[in-house]
Amino acid sequence: MKNQSQLDHRKIAALLTQSAQQLDEDIVSALGENRARALQKQRMREPVFSLSAIGHRAHNLLPHSTHQWVAAAIVLVAIISGAAVFWSNTQDHQNPDMAILTGDMPLDVFVDK
């Protein structure tokens, strides 16, 4: 018995074509109608963000409900406050001479014991 990876795809397609030709005309038309109906109901997927969304689809990128606006505001506040804390901490350590002169940092920090 052959493995699935060793199947001849052309032979399978030929067998399917041959068996489809043996079906009644009523069955073939019913299958065609069902296929057309299924294709009409099929949703086309649209990307959430793309360069084409800048035009008439830009409103889909913004949150619509109150909960989404509140969640977006909380995330924005968290990002801004985190950036402010990070920036203030990096500013304190960039100029140690000024920190020693103003008394913010004791001189003992730089003395080796």
Rosetta blueprint (number, residue, H / E / L):
1 M L
2 K L
3 N L
4 Q H
5 S H
6 Q H
7 L L
8 D L
9 H H
10 R H
11 K H
12 I H
13 A H
14 A H
15 L H
16 L H
17 T H
18 Q H
19 S H
20 A H
21 Q H
22 Q L
23 L L
24 D L
25 E H
26 D H
27 I H
28 V H
29 S H
30 A H
31 L H
32 G H
33 E H
34 N H
35 R H
36 A H
37 R H
38 A H
39 L H
40 Q H
41 K H
42 Q L
43 R L
44 M L
45 R L
46 E L
47 P L
48 V L
49 F L
50 S L
51 L H
52 S H
53 A H
54 I H
55 G L
56 H L
57 R L
58 A H
59 H H
60 N H
61 L H
62 L L
63 P L
64 H L
65 S L
66 T H
67 H H
68 Q H
69 W H
70 V H
71 A H
72 A H
73 A H
74 I H
75 V H
76 L H
77 V H
78 A H
79 I H
80 I H
81 S H
82 G H
83 A H
84 A H
85 V H
86 F H
87 W H
88 S H
89 N H
90 T H
91 Q H
92 D H
93 H H
94 Q H
95 N L
96 P H
97 D H
98 M H
99 A H
100 I H
101 L H
102 T H
103 G L
104 D L
105 M L
106 P L
107 L H
108 D H
109 V H
110 F H
111 V L
112 D L
113 K L
